Amino acid sequence: MTTYWVAPVTLQGRYVRLEPMTEAHVLGLAEIGVGQDFWHFMLYGDMKTETDMRNWVLDILKRVEKGTDRPFVAIHLESGRVAGATRYLNIMPNDRGLEIGGTWYGTDFQRTPVNTECKYLLMTHAFETLRAIRVQLKTDSRNERSQKAIERIGARKEGVLRNHMILPDGHIRHSVFYSVIDSEWPEVKKNLENMLRKY
């Protein structure tokens, strides 16, 4: 049996529960994710049908078997609805580092506490349970909304990887990289808690 540094786990806060992604989540994810324009910034191509979403979920779940990814579905506690998805990726146990990414939410859950609390839960688990020393985040250089959201939580901008990825539509993406390291986590944690108190 394979032992993973990042084992399956459910993380729950006041507003959201992050549970391990399964194929059973496809319908809920399709209901909020199909046809959204944020897919233009992501590596998977447009999600136009439930079948597209199923294929996306199955692809992400294959990465779990390799130990590189650990995906979650965000459940909005008040409504019981699927709010979106996020995951740990680029998991590097030997270097005690990982990335938080592949994050998206349905329009009803954008500009709500959902994303802030998801980041809080994922970072708390990474730094305080897994004892990570680095958590990185990245986004498309065109996605200013995402950059502002990452900067707002207190992650530090490290730079831009130019011509970093070719997206399914042929666009050559520049990626903006951010990180939080273990010595910065107490301040970032306090910032996230202050942000959550405002809701």
C-alpha positions as CSV (number, residue, x, y, z in Angstrom):
1,M,0.0,0.0,0.0
2,T,1.3,3.4,-1.0
3,T,1.8,6.0,1.8
4,Y,1.3,9.6,0.8
5,W,2.6,12.7,2.6
6,V,-0.7,14.3,1.9
7,A,-3.3,11.7,3.0
8,P,-7.0,12.1,2.2
9,V,-8.6,14.4,4.7
10,T,-11.8,16.5,5.2
11,L,-11.3,20.0,6.4
12,Q,-14.2,22.0,7.8
13,G,-14.6,25.6,8.8
14,R,-17.6,27.9,9.6
15,Y,-18.7,28.4,5.9
16,V,-17.3,25.5,4.0
17,R,-16.2,21.9,4.1
18,L,-13.4,20.6,1.9
19,E,-13.9,17.0,1.2
20,P,-11.8,14.7,-1.0
21,M,-13.0,14.8,-4.6
22,T,-14.7,11.7,-6.0
23,E,-16.5,10.9,-9.2
24,A,-19.8,11.3,-7.2
25,H,-19.1,15.1,-7.2
26,V,-19.3,15.4,-11.0
27,L,-23.0,16.5,-11.2
28,G,-22.6,19.2,-8.5
29,L,-19.5,20.5,-10.1
30,A,-21.1,20.5,-13.6
31,E,-24.1,22.5,-12.3
32,I,-21.9,25.4,-11.2
33,G,-18.9,25.1,-13.5
34,V,-20.1,24.3,-17.0
35,G,-19.9,27.3,-19.3
36,Q,-18.0,29.6,-17.0
37,D,-15.4,32.0,-18.5
38,F,-12.7,31.4,-15.9
39,W,-11.7,28.2,-17.7
40,H,-10.0,30.4,-20.3
41,F,-7.2,31.0,-17.8
42,M,-6.9,27.4,-16.8
43,L,-5.0,24.4,-18.3
44,Y,-8.0,22.2,-19.1
45,G,-9.9,23.9,-21.9
46,D,-13.5,25.0,-21.7
47,M,-16.0,23.0,-19.8
48,K,-19.1,22.9,-22.0
49,T,-20.9,19.8,-20.8
50,E,-21.3,17.4,-17.9
51,T,-19.1,14.9,-19.9
52,D,-16.3,17.5,-20.0
53,M,-16.5,17.9,-16.2
54,R,-16.5,14.1,-15.7
55,N,-13.4,13.8,-17.9
56,W,-11.8,16.6,-15.9
57,V,-12.5,15.0,-12.6
58,L,-11.3,11.6,-13.8
59,D,-8.0,13.2,-15.0
60,I,-7.5,14.9,-11.7
61,L,-8.2,11.7,-9.8
62,K,-5.5,9.9,-11.9
63,R,-3.0,12.4,-10.5
64,V,-3.9,11.3,-6.9
65,E,-2.6,7.8,-7.7
66,K,0.7,9.3,-8.6
67,G,0.9,11.3,-5.3
68,T,1.3,14.6,-7.1
69,D,-2.2,16.0,-6.4
70,R,-4.8,15.9,-3.6
71,P,-8.1,17.5,-4.9
72,F,-11.0,18.8,-2.8
73,V,-14.6,19.8,-3.5
74,A,-15.8,22.8,-1.5
75,I,-19.3,22.3,0.0
76,H,-21.0,25.5,1.1
77,L,-22.3,24.6,4.6
78,E,-25.3,26.9,4.7
79,S,-26.8,25.7,1.4
80,G,-25.3,22.3,1.2
81,R,-24.4,23.0,-2.4
82,V,-21.1,22.3,-4.2
83,A,-19.3,25.6,-4.3
84,G,-16.3,24.7,-6.3
85,A,-13.0,22.8,-6.3
86,T,-9.4,23.3,-5.3
87,R,-6.4,21.1,-4.6
88,Y,-2.9,20.6,-3.4
89,L,-0.7,19.9,-6.4
90,N,3.0,19.8,-7.3
91,I,3.4,17.9,-3.9
92,M,7.0,17.5,-3.0
93,P,7.4,15.6,0.2
94,N,11.2,15.6,0.2
95,D,11.2,19.4,0.0
96,R,8.2,19.8,2.3
97,G,6.5,22.0,-0.3
98,L,3.3,22.0,-2.3
99,E,1.1,24.3,-4.3
100,I,-2.5,25.3,-3.8
101,G,-4.2,25.7,-7.1
102,G,-6.7,24.4,-9.7
103,T,-9.1,26.6,-7.8
104,W,-12.5,27.7,-9.1
105,Y,-15.9,28.5,-7.7
106,G,-19.4,28.9,-9.1
107,T,-20.5,32.5,-9.5
108,D,-22.9,32.3,-6.5
109,F,-19.8,31.7,-4.3
110,Q,-17.4,34.2,-5.7
111,R,-16.9,37.3,-3.5
112,T,-18.0,35.4,-0.4
113,P,-16.1,33.9,2.5
114,V,-15.7,30.6,0.6
115,N,-12.4,31.2,-1.1
116,T,-10.9,32.9,2.0
117,E,-11.8,30.1,4.2
118,C,-10.7,27.4,1.8
119,K,-7.2,29.1,1.6
120,Y,-7.2,29.3,5.4
121,L,-8.1,25.6,5.8
122,L,-5.6,24.4,3.2
123,M,-2.7,26.5,4.5
124,T,-3.4,25.7,8.1
125,H,-3.3,21.9,7.3
126,A,-0.2,22.4,5.1
127,F,1.9,24.3,7.7
128,E,0.6,23.0,11.0
129,T,-0.2,19.3,10.2
130,L,2.1,18.5,7.2
131,R,4.8,20.8,8.5
132,A,5.3,22.3,5.0
133,I,8.0,25.0,4.7
134,R,6.6,26.4,1.4
135,V,3.2,26.8,-0.1
136,Q,3.1,28.3,-3.6
137,L,0.3,29.6,-5.8
138,K,0.3,30.7,-9.4
139,T,-2.0,32.3,-11.9
140,D,-2.3,33.4,-15.5
141,S,-0.8,36.9,-15.9
142,R,-4.0,38.0,-17.6
143,N,-6.1,37.0,-14.5
144,E,-5.8,40.2,-12.5
145,R,-8.7,39.2,-10.3
146,S,-6.9,36.1,-9.2
147,Q,-3.6,38.0,-8.6
148,K,-5.4,40.5,-6.4
149,A,-7.1,37.7,-4.4
150,I,-3.7,36.0,-3.8
151,E,-2.0,39.2,-2.8
152,R,-4.9,40.1,-0.4
153,I,-4.2,37.0,1.7
154,G,-0.6,38.0,2.1
155,A,1.3,35.7,-0.3
156,R,4.5,37.2,-1.7
157,K,4.9,37.7,-5.4
158,E,8.1,35.9,-6.6
159,G,8.0,36.7,-10.3
160,V,6.6,35.8,-13.7
161,L,7.6,32.7,-15.7
162,R,7.3,33.9,-19.3
163,N,6.0,31.5,-22.0
164,H,5.3,29.1,-19.2
165,M,2.5,27.0,-20.6
166,I,0.5,26.5,-23.8
167,L,-3.2,26.4,-23.1
168,P,-5.6,24.2,-25.0
169,D,-6.7,27.2,-27.2
170,G,-3.1,27.8,-28.2
171,H,-2.6,30.8,-26.0
172,I,1.0,31.0,-24.6
173,R,0.5,31.7,-20.9
174,H,2.8,33.7,-18.6
175,S,2.4,32.5,-15.0
176,V,2.7,34.8,-12.0
177,F,4.1,32.9,-9.0
178,Y,3.5,33.6,-5.3
179,S,4.5,31.8,-2.1
180,V,4.1,31.7,1.6
181,I,6.9,30.2,3.7
182,D,6.7,28.8,7.1
183,S,8.2,31.8,8.9
184,E,5.5,34.0,7.2
185,W,2.6,31.8,8.1
186,P,1.7,33.2,11.5
187,E,1.3,36.7,10.0
188,V,-0.6,35.3,7.0
189,K,-2.8,33.2,9.3
190,K,-3.7,36.3,11.4
191,N,-4.5,38.2,8.2
192,L,-6.8,35.4,7.0
193,E,-8.6,35.2,10.4
194,N,-9.1,39.0,10.3
195,M,-10.6,38.7,6.8
196,L,-13.0,35.9,7.9
197,R,-14.1,37.9,11.0
198,K,-15.5,40.6,8.6
199,Y,-18.1,38.3,7.1
